[in-house]
């Protein structure tokens, strides 16, 4: 089951824009620093939640999920290959 989920996430990542990943990075930084996340535009929140990359943090903001961390790692690896 996990393999199927991983394949589906890989297949859908190209649908995300660089701006989406920038907001995901900002959310990750806020989550890691245990501070309030930035106000993410609603259309980007919708995409990131659809992919399971973020979740509500209970304080009206967002927190990055393990799946979101994996997507950032994968994107960073792709970016490094392109250089």
C-alpha positions in Angstrom: 0.0 0.0 0.0 2.8 2.5 0.9 4.5 1.8 -2.5 1.2 2.7 -4.3 1.0 5.9 -2.3 4.6 6.8 -3.1 4.1 6.2 -6.8 0.9 8.3 -6.8 2.8 11.2 -5.0 5.6 11.1 -7.5 3.2 11.2 -10.4 1.4 14.2 -9.0 4.4 16.3 -7.9 4.9 17.7 -11.4 1.5 19.4 -11.0 2.9 21.5 -8.2 4.6 24.8 -9.1 7.8 26.2 -7.8 5.7 28.6 -5.8 3.9 25.7 -4.2 7.2 24.2 -3.1 8.3 27.6 -1.8 5.3 27.8 0.5 5.8 24.2 1.6 9.4 25.1 2.5 8.2 28.1 4.5 5.7 25.9 6.3 8.4 23.4 7.1 10.7 26.1 8.5 7.9 27.4 10.7 7.0 23.8 11.9 10.6 23.0 12.7 11.1 26.3 14.6 7.8 25.8 16.4 6.6 29.2 15.3 3.4 30.4 13.6 3.4 29.5 9.9 3.1 32.2 7.3 -0.3 33.0 5.8 -0.4 30.7 2.8 -2.7 31.7 -0.1 -5.9 29.6 0.0 -5.4 28.1 -3.5 -2.0 26.8 -2.5 -3.3 25.5 0.9 -5.9 23.5 -1.1 -3.2 21.9 -3.3 -0.9 21.1 -0.5 -3.7 19.6 1.6 -5.0 17.6 -1.4 -1.6 15.9 -1.7 -1.3 15.4 2.1 1.7 17.6 2.4 0.3 19.8 5.1 -2.3 19.4 7.9 -4.1 21.9 10.1 -2.0 22.5 13.3 -4.9 23.3 15.6 -3.9 26.9 15.9 -5.5 28.0 12.6 -2.3 27.4 10.7 -0.6 24.6 8.9 2.1 22.0 9.8 4.1 20.0 7.3 3.6 16.2 7.2 6.1 13.4 6.7 4.7 13.2 3.1 5.4 16.9 2.6 9.0 16.5 3.9 9.5 13.6 1.5 8.1 15.7 -1.4 10.6 18.5 -0.6 13.5 16.1 -0.4 12.5 14.6 -3.7 12.1 18.0 -5.3 15.5 19.1 -3.9 17.1 16.0 -5.4 15.5 16.7 -8.8 16.7 20.3 -8.7 20.2 19.1 -8.0 20.1 16.7 -10.9 19.0 19.6 -13.2 22.1 21.6 -12.3 
